[in-house]
Amino acid sequence: MATFVPEKIQIGISSCLLGNQVRFDGGHKNSYYCKQEIEPFFEYTTVCPEMAIGMGAPRKSVRQIRDGDIVHIRSADGSLDVTDKLNEYSKRKVEELDYLGGYILCAKSPTCGMERVTEYKIGTNNGSKTGVGVFAKALMERYPFLPVEEEGRLHDLPIRENFFTRVFAYNDWRKMNQSGLTKHKLMQFHSRYKYLLMAHSPKWYRDLGPMLADIQDLEQTAQQYFEGFMTALKIIATRKNHTSTLQHIQGYFKKQLSAEQKEELSESILKYRQGLLPLLVPITLINHYVREFHTPYIEEQVYLNPHPEALKLRYAY
């Protein structure tokens, strides 16, 4: 059985997204982005629930059919029902995936869709996009704070950046825990993530600090903190919040920067706020000043480098 390996983040992914011919028609949903652009940064664990229960490819297609509170997975003509097999497999399989640092799902699938899966009213062809794939639901219920996203949504740049920010933060948290949780490590962790939290949710930024002020039960506090931390990061950072965060960081350099440097940084932040520059521009300038002027607290801020630069996640928005 696989285990958590902090050196290379392990990502679960729908098998069809990597070009494997596992779909009902014998085809695939190969994703260039997943296969070519991000695979070098991660180790993939592929899953296809329908193949795993022996349905084969090609095979008769199945759909979600709602009958009151029960959702069946059946073929349109009702001759094939794999509800029990898929539920049993999903429940068993997700228990083996606790080592994962994230998951990328195939959209619209009755087994793997994260949201808006078509549910048909029993006995009709009338569908509504209210379902969640059987396997996806079991995964998200079992690991409610695991970063999970659909491949198609990763083409939305803010969603993409948010997903991978959560993936690397989730891995960072697990590395800290694996090394042996202490009050000091928990405080250090929060200190390093303060500005990232500020950018994603000023409210959670304000709430999480006091949680660590008087730790009585370390394990309980850490779990409460982690839940709030991942909840905060799931909120997509806005230009307004990024701007406020950048201006807070700018204040640390007020004594070191010349008038011209202050003006340059202020202008880059303003133009980012107006949508005229990508976030990368003021971030790059701040990172330059961090190297030029030794500021340990800012150097440690994950906000400035939340994921590898080669992923190019802050280039276009």
N, C-alpha and C positions, 0 to 999 in steps of 0.2 A: 504494500500500500504506500502511495506517495506521501511525503511529509513536507512541512513548510521549510523552504530553503530561501533565506533572506537575500542571498547574493543575486538571484535572478528571479524576478517576480513571475509567478505561475498564474496564467490567465486561462479560465475555461472559455471555450468557444464552440458554437454550433458547428458541427463537422462540415456541413455544406458550404460554409463561408470560406473554407480553405480549399475549395475546388473538389472535394470528395463527392463522388457520384452516389449520394445517399437519398436524394429526394424521391418522391413517389413516382415521378416520371423517369427515373434513372439519371436525372441531371444533377446540377449543383447550383449554388448561388455564390460562386467565387467572388470574393471581395479583394480587389487589388490593394486597397488600403490595409486590410488585415494581413494579407499574404505577403505583400512586398514592402510596405512602408514601416509597419510597426513590429512585425514578427522578430526582427533582430534584437529587440529590446526585451522580449519576454519569452517564456517557455509555455507553449500551449498544451492544454489538455482538451482533446476533442470529444464531443459527446453528440450522438444522435439517438434519442430515446426510441424512435420508431424502429431503427435498425437493431437497436440493442434488445428489443423484445422479439426479434426474429421475423419482422414483417418483410424484409428484403427490399430490393430495388431492381426494376420498377415494382410497384405495388398499387393496390387500390387506395385511392386517397380517402382520408378521413376528415371529419369536421367536428366542431363542438356543437352539441345539441342540448339545449337546456330544457329540462323537465322540472319545473318548480325550482327547488333548491339544489337539484342534482344536475350535474353536467356530464353528459355521456360523450365519449369519443367513438364515433361510428362513421361508417361509409354513408354516402347520401341515400343509398337504397336500403340501408339498414341490415344488409347481409353480413356485415363485419362489425363487431363491437370489441374494442380493445381497451375499454375504460379501466377495468380492474388491472390488467397487465401494466398499463402505463402508470397508473397510480402507485401500484406496488413497486415498480421499477424506480419511479421518481423518488419515492420515499426512501428506498434503500440506497440509491445512487448518491443523493445529496449528502448522506452521512459520510461518504468517502471523500468529500470535496472540501473538507475544512482547511486544507492547506492552500487553497486558492486565494489570490489577492485581487481578483476581479473576474467579471464574466461578460462576454459579448454574445448576445443572442440574435437569432434570425427572426426578423419581424413577421408578423401575421400567422406564424405557424401555430396550429392547435396544440402543439406540445411545447414549443420554445418561444412563442411570442410574449414579450414583456407587457404589452398593453394593446388595447384596441383589436384584439382577436375577434373575428366574427363568430358570434353565437347564434345558432339557428333555433327558432322556436320549434319544439317537437311537432312533427307532422306537417311542417311547412317549409318553404324555401325563403321565408322571411328572416333576414339576419340583422343583427345589430352589433356594432363594434364595441362590445362591452366586456369581452372575455380576456382571460390571461391564460397562456399556455400551461398545460398540466405540469410539465417539468419546471418551467420558469416560476410558477407559483410556489411549488415545493421548495425550490432553491431560495427564493426571496423570503419565504416564511421561516426557513431554517436559519438563514444568515441575513437578517434584516438590515445590517449595516455594511454588507459586502457591496462594493461598487459594481453595479450591474447596468448595462446599457445595450440597446439594440444597434446593430451595425449601421442601419440606415440613418439613425439619428446622429451618428458620429460625423456625418457630413456637415452638420451644423457646428460651426467652429466654437462658439461658447460652450455648447454641450460637450463637444470633444475635449476641450481644455479642462472642463469641470470633471469629466469622468477620469481622466488620467491624473489630475491633481489628487482626486480621492484615492486612486489606485496606489500612488506613491506614498500618500499620507497613511493609508491603511497599512501598507507594508512597514513603514517607519514605526508605527505604533506596535506592530507585532514583533519587530526586532527588539524594541525596548523591553517588551514583556519577556521575550525569550532570554534576554540577558539577565533577567532578574529584576522585578519591579521593586523600586524603593521610592520613598517620598521625594527624595532629591531628584531622581530621574524623572518623576512625574512633573515636578516643578520646572525642570529644565526643558522638558518636552513642551509644556505650555508656553514657556518663555520664547522658544524658537518659533512657535506657530502663532504668536500674538497678531502679527500684521496680516497673515493669511486669513485668520479668523475675522479680523476687522473688515477685510475686503469682501468676504462672503456674507457675513451677518454681524453687523454692529451689536445687535441684541445678544447673540450668543457670545460674542467677544466680551460683553459686559458681564454676562451671567457665569461664564466658566471660571474666571479668575477667582471670585469669592468662594467657589466650590472647593478650592484647594487651600483656603486660608487656615482652616483648622481641621486637619485630617485625623479622624479618630479610627476609622476602619479603612485601611488602605485599599483592599480589594474592592470593597463596595464603592468607595469614592472613585477609584479608577474606572470602574464599569460605568458609573453615572457620567463621569467626564467623557469617556469614550463615546457613549451614546449621543451626548450633546455635541461633541466634536464632529462626529460623522454627519449628524443632522445639519450642523452649520455648513459644512463643506458641500453638502448636496444643494445648497442654495447657490444659484449661479451669481457670481460677483457682477455687480453693475458698474458702469463707468463712473457713476457718482461715488460709489463706495471705493473703487480703485483710486479715484482722484483724492478722496479724503485720506486714504492710506498712504499714498505717495507724498502728500503734503505733510503728514506726520513724520515720515521718514526724512523728508527734506529738512525738517527742523533740527535734526541731529548734526547737520553740516553747516549751520548758520555761522559758526565761528571760523570754520576752515575755508569756506568758499569766498572767492573774490566777488565783487559786485557783478562782474560779467558772467561768472559761473552761476551765481544765484539767478540771474535773469534768464540764462539759457535753460536751466532746469525748470524754472517756473513756467517758461514759455512752452517747453515740451509737455509739461503736465497739463497746461491749459489746452493745448492743441489736441492732446489725447482726449480730454474731457469733451471737446467739441467734435470729436470724431474725425479729426484731420490727420492724426497719427495713430499708429498701432501702439498697444501697451508696451511692446518691446522697446520703443524709443526711450521713454523716461526710465524704464527699468535698466536698460543698457547704460545710460548716463549715470544712474545711481550706483550701479555696480562698478563703474569706472572710478567714481569718487570713493567708494568703499576700499578699493585697492590703493588709491592715492593717499587717503587719509585713514589711518587706523582707527576704526570704530567697532570694537569687538561685538557689542550688542547687535548692531545692524548686520555685521558679517554673518552672524548665526541665524538670521531670519530666513526661514524657508520660503517666505513670500517672494524673495528675489530669485530663487532657483527651485521651484517646486517640482520640476521634472527635467529630464535631460534636454538641453538646448537643441539637440539633433532631432527631437520630435517636432520641432517647429510649431509649437502650440500657441505662441504669442505673436506670431508674425503678421497675422491678417485681421486682427480686431483690437 
